[in-house]
């Protein structure tokens, strides 16, 4: 049975600066071993079966899906080439939708969204009712900035394969369109379809993120706690708890959570966030160490076929290289027109002193999430547009007064100066 690939984060990271779906390799901690074991067994059984029956095209597609799922759970991009090899072996034996879906999901994991779109369309040409192919297509079109196409693909997935994966994608699609109440309702529907603790933790974490995005710390904290109860190894929920602690002024608690989660999943985004908190705690040397690790993690991701200009730009900004950030963000914008990319390019241009151009991209990103509104407000302020700056900074803090442990206080100070 083909494995369903969920939308993970915003995608958070997915897709924010963090390259949330896929993070670089590390030795799995003991606490995660029990979680990984079933996949290890699944891979071993598939390998043995294919040694016995090397011509089983469906078996090769299943092995590719298992490798890709193992890469997601362990955050080991070194498994990407193995997943690709297995899927292509399946296609060599027989052209089939299962292998095309694996290749599409792999392309999404590597952030090659145009290739993912093409693989999904190829799978749908073979079977117009392939619900998982619609899921891969929705993920790709979302990141490429084709909002109507993504919504259409999500609806087809809901029609052909309703369930947790479809509801999660539909929830994210609604969130991007600003329909936050509907997004939360659909994520709660997804939660009712969760069949194991990891699925439940995923849904609870997404609900926590939605609550945090509107500044509701109590509800967000309850959801993250429920996620960690369901699955103590849920790193995204641990990150959520860390953000709650930072918002509440518990910097030591937030730092402890980040130390834990980056030891488990040392992805560029998490490491950059950890460094930001360390800098707030006046621990510049420790912050620099985390940024060096983030650079190594990004290199490992790209060495295994990944590409992520947002992570590259974020790392350049964090290490004081605004020109490099602009270069990376421009390259990413040339590949895809997602609001996250527009916002990152705007903020990179601002850091490089190019506020006139930055303003155009900040407006393209829009001001719905609090951090987008903050960036737009700061750029307006730099250009001397005080009324517009006041409106955007006010909107950022009204949306979520805790959106960033560093930037939320900056927004309050800037507003105070304008008043």
Secondary structure, 3 states (H helix, E strand, C coil): CCCCCCCCCCCCCCCCCCCCCCCCCCCCCHHHHHHHHHHHHHHHHHHHHHHHCCCCHHHHHHHHHHHHHHHHHHCCHHHHHHHHHHHHHHHHHCCCHHHHHHHHHHHHHCCCHHHHHHHHHHHHHHCCCCHHHHHHHHHHHHHHCCHHHHHHHHHHHHHHCCCHHHHHHHHHHHHHCCCHHHHHHHHHHHHHCCCCHHHHHHHHHHHHHHHHHCCCHHHHHHHHHHHHHHCCCCHHHHHHHHHHHHHCCCHHHHHHHHHHHHHHCCCHHHHHHHHHHHHHCCCHHHHHHHHHHHHHHHHHHHHCCCCCHHHHHHHHHHCCCHHHHHHHHHHHHHHCCCHHHHHHHHHHHHHCCCHHHHHHHHHHHCCCCHHHHHHHHHHHHHCCCHHHHHHHHHHHHHHCCCCCCCHHHHHHHHHHHHC
